[in-house]
Amino acid sequence: MHVRQPGLEVQAQLRASPGRVSALVGRLENGQRALLEAVAGLRPVLSGRVALGADALFDSRSGLNLAPDRRRLGWLDSDAHLFPHLTIKQNLTYGARAQGARMSISPGMDVASLVKWLDLGAMLEHRPHEISAAQRVRAALGRALAADPQGLLMSDPLGRVPEPDRPALLERLAQVAHRFNLPVLMTTPRMDEVICMADDVVILHDGRMAGAGPVSQILSDVSLSTFLEGFHAGSILEGTVTRHDIEWLLSEVDVCGQCVVVPAALHPVGTRVRLKVRARDMSLHREVPTDSSSTNVLRGRISQVMLAGQSGTYGAVSVELARELDERLDFKTGAQIWGLVTRQAIQQMNWQPGEPCVVGFNAMAAQVTPLPWTSSKRG
């Protein structure tokens, strides 16, 4: 797609698969919302093609350009648009009638079940101005889903929701793609929401794609961290909760067969989670340190050493994590972690790609978020 917003030409090739969430991220005004609006038919597309499965919605070559209401796409943004003169119940049923949708939205889910899942029962007879911002977002999501869409577009849906109300709503939003088997495209300026909700990430910079791929891969790529505003550079690791220590309020997470201790995670054993570890909270060693204060030590090997020119205090060292197999280490895990290391340490230790190493960090340095598809199984 090639679209235009004031002061910027935006070109990108996007793909969102059923049951997966793709997040468009980057610094402010790099074209994220413009692309969502173009997919929805709310912004002109200069050239390109937009398709939903095998059905084209826009094609500049053939001249096809379906109106927004014919695209079968749900839309949810920070304004949580609802008809102000209708009750929440009337808002829910309006979309279904307009689209001629069946009252069965997905296997095992009708409108009554949708109302229960979104906890809308107590507000069905209220009008939008009579409920909270978080409740309006839930109602707007319900109306979008009641129309039986074939895809969902979310533009900063939590933007106007007060901070205390966000966690519960965020968990619901994280379940949508997997529960309803919908392709979802989303934007948000808050990276914690991307980590919680997204399966894949597209980084935009100056209107172009700087990187695209799975969340854990792209957000752990040291070379892409400079394109993200407000994101404390670091790594995303995926693992499984294996144990809770009630006495010390700690949990253990299996990451590539290695144990990571984190602050008490309020998720059952077996839950798949993501761990975010800031690069500046990590230390690098050749052997397991005997006098280190690091709670966690992970084995791996150096994959990349980056220095910012000939000046600056820090460099970056990227490490491939290993899985311990009997007497050997398997490096085919796909998991990467990187840390900020002083230039002095890099030169003194003479770190080189391919060398074995140990990464250390404290339990309190890890932030834990359940994977979206795990949340959907619980929800």
Protein Blocks (a to p, Z undefined) as FASTA:
>chain_A
ZZddehiacdddddddehiacddeddehihpmmmmmmmnopaccfbdcddehjbcfbdfk
nopacdfklnopacddfkopacfkbcfklmmmmmmmmnopafbfbghiafklmmmmnopm
lmmmpcfklpcfklmmmmmmmmmmmnopabdcdehkllmgcfklmmmmmmmmmmmmmmno
pacddddfbfklmmmmpmbdcddeehiafbgcdfklmmmmmklmmmpghiacdddddddd
fbdcfknopadddeehiacdddddfbdehiacdddddfklpccdfbdcfkbcbfbdcddd
dfbdcdehjbdjbdcddddddddehjbccfklopacdddddfklmmmnopaehiacdddd
dfklpccdddfklmmmmZZ
